[in-house]
Amino acid sequence: MIRHIVIWRLNAEAKAAGQIKDIALIQRSVASLRGAVPGLLRMELGINQSALADAADLLLYSEFESWQALRAYDDHPLHEELRALIRPLRAERRVIDHEI
């Protein structure tokens, strides 16, 4: 099994008024991936609750059957939609892919 973890820090505009801009759209986009991507076993979106200065804002935790399934997800049209939503909001992105 492959774990794919993505962590984002969002830009100031995306976090205006203490809320994450377009969070409902991001949540729906993540939900649309579940059951639609072959080999995707699990996917969760985490929204940070910590007030620490070095905390990230969003976390995407997912599990895939194989490296091949992860590569297929990378090119999936629904994943492209998620990228399009988050890319303009992010200030920083970190990724970890590992096999368990």
QUIHU-V830460 format. One record per run of one state. SS is the DSSP state (H for helix, E for strand, L for the rest). FROM is the first residue (numbers start at 1). LEN is the number of residues. If there is no record, write none. Layout:
SS;FROM;LEN
SS;FROM;LEN
This chain:
L;1;1
E;2;9
L;11;2
H;13;6
L;19;4
H;23;11
L;34;6
E;40;8
L;48;10
E;58;7
L;65;2
H;67;8
L;75;2
H;77;11
L;88;2
E;90;10
L;100;1
